[in-house]
Amino acid sequence: MSRHNVLLVVADSLRARSTSVLGYRRETTPFLDAFAEEATVYTQARSPSNWTVPSHVSMFTGHEVHEHGVDHTARLDAGHTIFEELAAAGYDTGLFSDNPFLTDHESGLDDVFQTAIGSPEQYDSAYETNGSLGDWPNGFWYADRTLEWVDERESEWAACINLMDTHRPYEPLAEYDEWSDERSRDMQESMGFKWHWEFLSGNLSLGFAGILEQIYDGAVRQADAIFETLIRGLDERGVLDDTLVVFAGDHGEGFGEPTAIPEEPPAVSHRIGTHETMYHVPLVVRAPGQREGHRVTDLATLSRFPDAVRAIALGDGNADGPAFASPNGTVVASQAPIGPAMREEAERVCGDAAPFAKHVRLVYHDRPGDEVRKRAAWGDSAHESVIKGCGGTVEDGDIDAAVVRNHFDSDRYADVDIATPLDGYTEFEDASDTQFAGDLDDRLEALGYK
């Protein structure tokens, strides 16, 4: 039995439809496109949830979100993740990210790793973002720290690097910011960091959300370049062919796309809703020594990451088979209702939190070719459609939400006790505040947008 290194690269908030490796009209992922020639591309991969914490817990543990129920109000107990399993087997493990929910939060996801590197207090100006909304380095800093850490390893290693370059605010360096302009960047700066409630309330036209997509595409291009830095670094060190590489988005992102369920709000940012832009994610996997590229149109899920590691990195299975594909052709995803802090923000900005505080349940079934059948429930309303490729839909129609609920309540799933509730948790109250400037309307008008 052979053992291999593991590199999990998560581009936070990266949706499938904005990657050229999956057919996007803009060349946002040129390196990933080339990398895919020797890798396995899953064209119908889904994230377990539409935001960071539950999705990462599912990726790390293999349990579905509605089974583990872990969000940012609970602390993950020790001993339930694939990275801890690898550490027990003699691997060195490391986490590298600017995402505070991973490296600086009571949920304890950083405790899963022997080494955890979060946002530095100081860093070289070469790593500065192309904007003024954040005081953190761009993802190249974390790529370089990851490679330095690899240099220090004397045994097999397993690393997770979460890149926030594709997470709002979008501040790609000028060399990657190919599709935006000064007005769109100034508009984002005027809007601040947390802008979704202003769109969901109707205070701002959804057309402005579409403008932000221009900057987002440049951020995707930058994440692709950071991934290239990692891969070329491993190749130069002579360890790439001995490493299982997994590149994925932990969830997607919305820019005002309309939803099929009338009661559901439009897709804006992430965290709320059933829209495909939040759940359909890129997934590209290169097994150690893989030389032949594959396209897998079978329905796949990020929750199978632990199984893929056991099968490929630990040498127990097919070296380049579709390890992330659902064995029974079914994938689920879910989102719990928003918590108290987000409810307060919704009430303050929108006047009523009820339209946004509903359970989300999604059931996907595989179909022939590059198609999946999707059944989505938003509270007590539900819709069914067939998804073709990265967004085309056919056979739309409303269905009884009980069809979806019954699938989740069936005996094929079981609750797992892997976390402890956090007492007196404040839910990053200050980080949840909408930070719109009071004169936003005037500033947008001055930019020529109103």
Secondary structure as UniProt FT lines:
FT   STRAND          5..11
FT   TURN            12..13
FT   HELIX           16..18
FT   HELIX           20..22
FT   HELIX           30..35
FT   HELIX           36..38
FT   STRAND          40..46
FT   HELIX           52..61
FT   HELIX           65..68
FT   TURN            72..73
FT   STRAND          74..76
FT   TURN            78..79
FT   HELIX           82..88
FT   TURN            89..90
FT   STRAND          92..97
FT   HELIX           100..103
FT   TURN            106..107
FT   HELIX           109..112
FT   STRAND          115..117
FT   HELIX           125..127
FT   HELIX           139..151
FT   STRAND          157..163
FT   TURN            165..166
FT   TURN            174..176
FT   HELIX           182..191
FT   HELIX           196..200
FT   TURN            201..202
FT   HELIX           206..236
FT   TURN            237..238
FT   HELIX           240..242
FT   STRAND          243..249
FT   STRAND          254..257
FT   TURN            262..263
FT   STRAND          267..269
FT   HELIX           276..278
FT   STRAND          280..286
FT   TURN            288..289
FT   STRAND          294..296
FT   STRAND          300..301
FT   HELIX           302..304
FT   HELIX           305..308
FT   HELIX           309..313
FT   TURN            323..324
FT   TURN            327..328
FT   STRAND          330..335
FT   HELIX           340..350
FT   HELIX           354..356
FT   STRAND          360..367
FT   TURN            368..370
FT   STRAND          371..378
FT   TURN            379..380
FT   STRAND          381..388
FT   TURN            389..391
FT   STRAND          392..399
FT   HELIX           401..409
FT   TURN            411..412
FT   STRAND          419..421
FT   TURN            423..424
FT   TURN            427..428
FT   HELIX           429..432
FT   TURN            438..439
FT   HELIX           440..446
FT   TURN            447..448
//
